[in-house]
Amino acid sequence: MDVTVDLASPIPPYEQIRGQIAAVIDSGQLEEGTRLPSMRALAGDLGVAIGTVARAYRELEGAGLVASRRRLGTVVAAPSVPAADAGDVRQAAAELASRAHQAGLSEETALSLLRAALVALRA
Amino acid sequence: MYIAPLLVLLLLVGLVAGGAALLMRQFAHGEDSTVERAQRHARRTATTAVVVGLFAAVAAAVAVLLPAPLDPAVGRPGVAAMMLPLAFGVAHTGVILVGELTWSLPSGMVRRARLAHRGLLQDLPGWLLRTAIGTLVIGIAVIAVGAVTADRYDRSITVHAGNGLVEGAASPYVGTGYGLPALVGLGCLLALTTAALWVVANRPAIVTNDAEVEDALRRASGQRVLRGATAVAMVVVAGLVTVSGLAIRSAAMTAAQAARLEDLPVGGPASILPWVGGALTLIGLCGGVAGVVIFFVRNRVPVPAAELVAMEQ
């Protein structure tokens, strides 16, 4: 399981890190209690400042996705969506991702389509 | 006392290792693949560590043997002999520490990292870790027992026989005279080793598609640090055990001989201690040989096929 940071992207690096970690926690790929890499190690691997990773972790902690423990460091707390409630949605999301990939759509286009669908629901 | 040269040595090692690391980094840029560059950096660090370690060992021994009017000359050759492996270990670990700090940094606009925690002692061979901890515990125990059982000169042991009417003394023995410098040296080595293992766990990952190579390179780095420190600690502790064993054996045999000459009962301690001393000597010698062998145990890092193809082109 990897985290990628694109320095050319308009999205700030801390937000890219936060978004990807939040996504893997919400998708259930990281179980509760799993230790995340230390801020220094992740910052070193990505070649970004420690403060960048610290901000991403702080925001994840604020959202209740991770928790800081004195001896263990940063650990996964719980997905923001309970696993039982999100089963169907996860399946649909996986299917959307698969279809978008088959259709040759970029990630941004697939996400735009999803956002458009959500906006249409609110209207 | 004799500890001062070791502390001065730490400073010198830092300066020399820093210079060596800067040189290594200057030559590290080229057209080779990342993995090949990382392997070369690791090889250079290992070679530099051995060379600097050997120089440091000789320098420390010479520094201890230099004339010092205020210090007594008794026991200096023994401390100098003990400084050889300790200085080598401190310098060796120090250079590897700096080498790990100068590992190549990630470059390019898109960077990738594995979302997995890396622990300080993770991926280190269990046998090596157990040997390191065991050696440290035995070393502290030997120094503590030596400090309690040494006679008033702190560098020798006295064994009584013939109901306490005759005695035999022998040196060198691991009293505070040798135990304290050994303890300080082992403490410095432990601190440096912990720092180096921490740097190994936190240094940037190599940019490669093969996670096994990155794992193997990190494992090899950790093993290099721990192997050197463990080997040195084993040689130092084995040396203390060997010379103490010889001293116990010699003192007990002298006391027993004196008792027999005076037609006095030899007694239990003077009868048993020669065997105890002999056994300690043998154990110490075996431990020393094992320490040297551990230093030469290598961990090969696999190079992925894709990297090999790139290197051949």
Interface residues (C-beta under 8 A of the other chain):
Chain A: M1 D2 V3 T4 V5 D6 L7 A8 I21 V24 L30 T34 R35 L36 P37 S38 R40 A41 L42 G44 D45 L46 G47 V48 G73
Chain B: L105 P106 S107 M109 V110 R111 R112 A113 R114 L115 A116 H117 R118 A201 N202 R203 P204 A205
